[in-house]
Amino acid sequence: METYQVLGIDIAKHKFDVALLINHKFKTKIFSNNLTGFEALLDWLKKQNVNQVHACLEATGCYGHPLAAYLFQQDFIVSVVNPARIKAFAQSQLTRNKTDKLDAKLIAQFCQLMKPTAWQPLPAATQTLHALVQRRNSLLDLQQQEANRLIQADIAIKPSIEAVLTMLNEQIKLIEQTIEKHINDHPDLRQKRDLLLTINGIGKTTAHLILASIPDISQFKHAKQLAAYTGLNPQQHQSGSSVQGRTRLSKIGHAQLRKALYFPAIAAAKHNPLIRAFSVKLKQAGKAPMCVIAASMRKLIHIIFGVLKSGKPFDANFLAKTA
């Protein structure tokens, strides 16, 4: 008889722990984090008479993606959730101990109670773009580290650092060319890139990161959902009449994309008519500079949503035309 169960997965670099929740009881096991382990998991599930499962794991970088993709290919329901949600759930359950097995059980309980949305892998072209953009970011981090070392370096090691910087510069230029070619070779990515570049404040580097970070604009029904995905939604801090904290960004979302929008929002506040008028209004209302920048970032993500969702270039006079 086919049964539907919940599977919590705690992922690590070389292995993953699973907790299968059946009739309020757990069955646990450990598998290697490779194709052999994935196939062993499938065999184990079949032995438990489980042919359909809702698998849930945390979004922890590259370690969990191959397993999530494998389970998706088996027609299982897969949810990849923000680790902050699991942490908050653990706190709500007053969890005191932490082991990989306990974490897998906790994730299974979270999945059963919260029923997180199903995950879908990115299209192949977007996956490649994501990998290229991530590589570029890693090279930029290395470049900054070496540049910092050069400032205080002993004269004896400066030639070595300079040689590494030269190599990094060449690799960054090469991967930027590869990113550009990859986008140009895929009409859908090229069209979206060109749409993003019509927005004052968005340059090529930011456009590339946006395309690599936003999985599918059709998954978002409105701009507020995209703002939440980016962590740019406002979060109030209020309790009764005595606690009236300032409203801040939630910062529960895609940190890299949020960071990438910081300087474009500053540029947009100067050169984008809609955001410039918006930021001036906030400044006149006495808002703090960082509050103005945060609001400009949120406004910018709303514009990005509108452009990608409609498939039409940015029009600074749109509101005036529809008034």
WOQUIKA-V570159 format. One record per backbone hydrogen bond with DSSP energy under -0.5 kcal/mol. NH is the residue of the N-H (numbers start at 1). CO is the residue of the C=O. Records with the same first field share a line. If there is no record, write none. Layout:
NH = CO + CO
This chain:
5 = 3 + 52
6 = 21
7 = 54
8 = 19
9 = 56
10 = 17
11 = 9
12 = 15
16 = 31
17 = 10
18 = 29
19 = 8
20 = 27
21 = 6 + 19
22 = 20 + 25
25 = 22
27 = 20
29 = 18
31 = 16
33 = 14
34 = 32
38 = 34
39 = 35
40 = 36
41 = 37
42 = 38
43 = 39
44 = 40
45 = 41
46 = 42
47 = 43
48 = 44
49 = 46
50 = 45
51 = 3 + 49
52 = 3
54 = 5
55 = 53 + 77
56 = 7
57 = 79
58 = 9
59 = 81
60 = 58
63 = 60
66 = 62
68 = 64
69 = 65
70 = 66
71 = 67
72 = 68
73 = 69
74 = 70
75 = 72
76 = 71
77 = 53
79 = 55
81 = 57 + 79
85 = 82
86 = 82
87 = 83
88 = 84
89 = 85
90 = 86
91 = 87
92 = 88
93 = 89
94 = 91
95 = 90
103 = 99
104 = 100
105 = 101
106 = 102
107 = 103
108 = 104
109 = 105
110 = 106
111 = 107
112 = 108
113 = 109
114 = 110
115 = 111
119 = 78
127 = 123
128 = 124
129 = 125
130 = 126
131 = 127
132 = 128
133 = 129
134 = 130
135 = 131
136 = 132
137 = 133
138 = 134
139 = 135
140 = 136
141 = 137
142 = 138
143 = 139
144 = 140
145 = 141
146 = 142
147 = 143
148 = 144
149 = 145
150 = 146
151 = 147
152 = 148
153 = 149
157 = 154
158 = 154
159 = 155
161 = 157
162 = 158
163 = 159
164 = 160
165 = 161
166 = 162
167 = 163
168 = 164
169 = 165
170 = 166
171 = 167
172 = 168
173 = 169
174 = 170
175 = 171
176 = 172
177 = 173
178 = 174
179 = 175
180 = 176
181 = 177
182 = 178
183 = 179
184 = 180
185 = 181
186 = 183
187 = 185
190 = 183 + 186
191 = 187
192 = 188
193 = 189
194 = 190
195 = 191
196 = 192
197 = 193
198 = 195
199 = 196
200 = 198
202 = 199
203 = 201
207 = 203
208 = 204
209 = 205
210 = 206
211 = 207
212 = 208
213 = 209
214 = 210
215 = 213
219 = 216
220 = 217
221 = 219
225 = 222
226 = 222
227 = 223
228 = 224
229 = 225
230 = 226
231 = 227 + 228
232 = 227
233 = 227
235 = 248
237 = 245
239 = 243
242 = 239
243 = 239
244 = 242
245 = 237
248 = 235
250 = 233
251 = 231
253 = 251
254 = 229
255 = 253
258 = 254
259 = 255
260 = 256
261 = 257 + 258
262 = 259
264 = 260
265 = 261
266 = 262
267 = 263
268 = 264
269 = 265
270 = 267
271 = 267
272 = 268
273 = 271
276 = 272
277 = 273
278 = 274
279 = 275
280 = 276
281 = 277
282 = 278
283 = 279
284 = 280
285 = 281
286 = 283
287 = 282
292 = 288
293 = 289
294 = 290
295 = 291
296 = 292
297 = 293
298 = 294
299 = 295
300 = 296
301 = 297
302 = 298
303 = 299
304 = 300
305 = 301
306 = 302
307 = 303
308 = 304
309 = 305
310 = 306
311 = 307
312 = 307
314 = 195
318 = 315
321 = 317
322 = 318
323 = 319
